[in-house]
Amino acid sequence: MFIEIIVKHDFLKAVTVVVIGIILSSCGWFDNKNTTELQLQGTTLDAKTNLIWKRCSAGQKWNGKTCTGKAKKMKWQEAQDYAKSHKFASKSNWRVPTIKELNTLIYCSNGKKLKYEKDGFYLIKSEGSYGCKSDTRGNYQQPTINTTIFPNTPAYTYSFWSSSPHSPGYAWRLHFSNGFDFYSYRTSALYVRLVRDSAN
């Protein structure tokens, strides 16, 4: 169900939100069983998880329509510190998402989600471990995220950090080229997308 936002004393913004909501419905976000309320200041509410996400990756800027600029890569601890000091949309309680929270953003355009136990030579002790199932690379949209809601998301070469530790020196990350999670050295430089709880 689409949740309409009415911006007081601003009819044009209200109409814009309604139109965007219709577009989102046709782009698969709702087909992905997520109900969201799109907000004009560059955040989006997932009503299923009650999480509010920044639409732009860290380092990018929201210009009222899309995410501009280059996403910033940082080490795991740098990402945690960045979140603690970050303020956006009049809120300062932003944080790096857990791997399970990050996995809720995966969108498989072919409708085939996969839970896996092995990746190459590595046995995964799963924290989330979902990806998009495909017989050959490219049978689904890349990046594997709703690009209408999260425009200009980096998809290739680098992953996104979660706040979830894996083992000493390692932490969980998710790659939006295929929707798979794995672990990396905490000293690796990866992208970041911030989240906060809607109740706060």
C-alpha positions as CSV (number, residue, x, y, z in Angstrom):
1,M,0.0,0.0,0.0
2,F,1.3,3.4,-0.9
3,I,1.7,5.8,2.0
4,E,1.0,9.4,0.8
5,I,3.0,12.2,2.4
6,I,1.4,15.6,2.4
7,V,3.9,18.5,2.9
8,K,2.0,21.3,4.6
9,H,1.4,24.4,2.5
10,D,3.2,22.9,-0.5
11,F,0.9,21.3,-3.0
12,L,3.6,20.7,-5.6
13,K,5.7,18.6,-3.2
14,A,2.7,16.5,-2.3
15,V,1.9,15.8,-5.9
16,T,5.6,15.0,-6.5
17,V,5.5,12.4,-3.8
18,V,2.3,10.8,-5.1
19,V,3.9,10.5,-8.6
20,I,7.1,9.1,-7.3
21,G,5.1,6.6,-5.3
22,I,3.4,5.3,-8.4
23,I,6.8,5.0,-10.2
24,L,8.2,3.1,-7.2
25,S,5.3,0.7,-7.4
26,S,6.0,0.0,-11.0
27,C,9.7,-0.4,-10.5
28,G,9.5,-3.4,-8.2
29,W,10.1,-2.0,-4.7
30,F,6.7,-3.0,-3.6
31,D,7.0,-6.2,-5.5
32,N,10.0,-6.8,-3.3
33,K,7.6,-6.9,-0.3
34,N,8.8,-3.6,1.1
35,T,6.4,-0.8,1.9
36,T,8.2,2.6,1.9
37,E,7.4,6.2,2.5
38,L,9.5,8.3,0.3
39,Q,10.7,11.5,2.0
40,L,11.8,14.6,0.1
41,Q,14.8,15.4,2.2
42,G,16.8,12.4,0.9
43,T,15.7,9.6,3.2
44,T,13.3,6.7,2.8
45,L,11.2,4.7,5.4
46,D,10.9,1.0,5.1
47,A,7.6,0.5,7.0
48,K,8.2,-3.3,7.2
49,T,11.4,-2.9,9.2
50,N,10.8,0.6,10.6
51,L,14.2,1.7,9.4
52,I,14.9,5.0,7.8
53,W,17.7,4.9,5.2
54,K,19.7,7.6,3.6
55,R,19.0,7.4,-0.1
56,C,22.6,8.4,-0.9
57,S,25.8,6.6,-0.1
58,A,28.3,8.2,2.2
59,G,30.2,11.0,0.3
60,Q,27.3,11.7,-2.1
61,K,24.9,14.6,-1.8
62,W,21.1,14.7,-2.2
63,N,20.1,17.6,-4.5
64,G,16.3,17.1,-4.1
65,K,16.0,14.7,-7.0
66,T,19.0,12.3,-7.0
67,C,22.4,11.5,-5.5
68,T,25.3,13.5,-6.9
69,G,29.0,13.2,-6.5
70,K,31.3,10.3,-5.8
71,A,30.6,7.8,-3.0
72,K,33.4,7.7,-0.4
73,K,35.2,4.5,0.6
74,M,36.4,4.0,4.2
75,K,37.7,1.4,6.6
76,W,35.4,-0.4,8.9
77,Q,36.2,1.6,12.1
78,E,36.2,4.8,10.1
79,A,32.7,4.0,9.0
80,Q,31.5,3.5,12.6
81,D,33.1,6.8,13.6
82,Y,31.7,8.6,10.5
83,A,28.2,7.5,11.4
84,K,28.5,8.6,15.1
85,S,29.4,12.2,14.0
86,H,27.0,12.4,11.0
87,K,24.0,14.7,11.0
88,F,21.4,14.7,8.2
89,A,17.8,15.7,7.9
90,S,18.0,17.2,11.4
91,K,18.9,13.8,12.9
92,S,22.2,12.7,14.4
93,N,21.4,9.1,15.4
94,W,22.6,7.6,12.1
95,R,24.6,4.3,12.2
96,V,26.1,1.7,10.0
97,P,23.5,-1.1,9.4
98,T,23.9,-4.6,10.6
99,I,24.4,-7.2,7.8
100,K,20.8,-8.5,8.3
101,E,19.5,-4.9,7.9
102,L,21.7,-4.4,4.8
103,N,20.3,-7.6,3.3
104,T,16.8,-6.2,3.4
105,L,17.9,-3.8,0.6
106,I,18.7,-6.5,-1.9
107,Y,16.4,-6.4,-4.9
108,C,16.5,-9.3,-7.4
109,S,14.8,-8.2,-10.6
110,N,14.3,-11.8,-11.7
111,G,12.6,-12.6,-8.4
112,K,15.1,-15.3,-7.5
113,K,16.7,-14.9,-4.1
114,L,19.2,-17.4,-3.0
115,K,20.4,-18.5,0.4
116,Y,23.8,-20.1,0.1
117,E,26.3,-21.9,2.3
118,K,29.4,-21.9,0.1
119,D,31.2,-19.3,-2.0
120,G,34.3,-20.6,-3.8
121,F,36.5,-22.3,-1.3
122,Y,35.0,-20.6,1.7
123,L,32.3,-22.1,3.9
124,I,29.9,-19.3,5.0
125,K,28.6,-19.3,8.6
126,S,25.7,-17.2,7.6
127,E,24.6,-13.9,9.2
128,G,22.3,-13.3,6.2
129,S,24.0,-14.8,3.2
130,Y,21.5,-13.9,0.5
131,G,22.1,-13.1,-3.1
132,C,20.3,-13.1,-6.5
133,K,20.2,-16.5,-8.2
134,S,21.3,-16.5,-11.8
135,D,22.4,-19.2,-14.3
136,T,24.9,-16.7,-15.8
137,R,26.1,-13.3,-14.6
138,G,23.8,-10.6,-15.7
139,N,20.4,-12.4,-15.5
140,Y,19.3,-9.7,-13.1
141,Q,19.5,-6.0,-12.7
142,Q,22.8,-4.6,-11.4
143,P,23.1,-3.1,-8.9
144,T,20.9,-5.4,-6.9
145,I,19.1,-2.6,-5.2
146,N,16.1,-0.5,-6.1
147,T,17.8,2.3,-8.0
148,T,14.7,4.6,-8.0
149,I,14.9,4.7,-4.2
150,F,18.7,4.5,-4.0
151,P,19.9,6.3,-7.2
152,N,23.6,6.1,-8.3
153,T,24.5,3.3,-5.9
154,P,28.0,2.0,-6.7
155,A,27.7,-1.6,-7.9
156,Y,31.1,-2.8,-9.0
157,T,34.5,-3.5,-7.5
158,Y,33.6,-2.5,-4.0
159,S,31.1,-3.6,-1.3
160,F,29.2,-1.8,1.4
161,W,30.2,-2.2,5.1
162,S,27.9,-3.5,7.8
163,S,28.4,-2.9,11.5
164,S,28.4,-6.7,12.1
165,P,31.8,-8.2,13.2
166,H,32.7,-11.5,11.7
167,S,35.9,-12.5,13.6
168,P,38.9,-10.6,14.9
169,G,40.1,-8.3,12.1
170,Y,37.1,-9.1,9.9
171,A,33.6,-7.7,9.4
172,W,30.6,-8.5,7.2
173,R,30.0,-6.6,4.0
174,L,27.5,-6.8,1.1
175,H,28.2,-6.5,-2.7
176,F,25.4,-4.9,-4.7
177,S,26.7,-6.3,-8.0
178,N,25.1,-9.7,-7.0
179,G,23.5,-9.2,-3.6
180,F,25.9,-11.6,-1.8
181,D,27.4,-10.9,1.6
182,F,30.8,-12.1,2.8
183,Y,33.5,-10.8,5.2
184,S,36.5,-8.6,4.6
185,Y,39.5,-7.2,6.4
186,R,38.4,-4.3,8.6
187,T,41.2,-2.3,7.0
188,S,39.6,-2.7,3.6
189,A,38.1,0.6,2.1
190,L,34.5,0.0,1.2
191,Y,31.3,2.1,0.7
192,V,28.8,3.0,3.4
193,R,25.1,3.6,3.6
194,L,23.7,4.9,6.8
195,V,20.4,4.0,8.6
196,R,18.6,5.0,11.7
197,D,15.6,3.7,13.7
198,S,12.3,5.4,12.9
199,A,11.3,5.5,16.5
200,N,14.2,7.9,17.4
